[in-house]
Amino acid sequence: MAEKKEKTGAEPPKDQLLEDVYRIFESYLRMCKMRRTPERYAVIDAVHQTDGIFTVDQIYNHIVGKMNFHLSLATTYNTLDLLEKSHLILRHQANWKGDPRLVHYEKCFVQDVHHNFVCKECGNTFRFADKSLMGAINRIKRAGFRPESYTLFVYGTCARCHNRQTKAKKQESKTNKRNIEK
Ligand SMILES: [Zn+2]
């Protein structure tokens, strides 16, 4: 720990949760024989400080802008990849479209129950908690499994993106009509 603190200049973990996250990530790095670098810790800290869904750009801007720490976008992306492989964050497939910068992530080390509507177009998330949904999940009994926390994602299109798509479609059919009339 002392060695790490010296290298990063970062403060020691403020809470138990972050300590647990470090521990899980460190054991993953050990398993893969990878180094514990200050850059990797900066990405964990930024993820820890971010609420809800985030992209690689948001984490990168947070580190460079708010944390005043310098690293490359590629390192940020690679570290998010490692965090995903160590099951500390979750990658949303919906909005990807083949562009890594459009990938949305969410941390899965937060111990609370919540539900999300996720827009496939813009990635916006609308968080809610619904007692009847929670009850339904708790009523499912599977071989003595005791559910503690979970996150539910419902993918779709938000009102703003839906309106934009409808307008674009209308515009397209108008243009097509005009072209046919010509
Ligand atoms: Zn949207």
Residues whose N, C-alpha, C, O or C-beta is under 5 A from the ligand:
A	BS01	ZN	C119 E121 C122 G123 N124 C158 C161
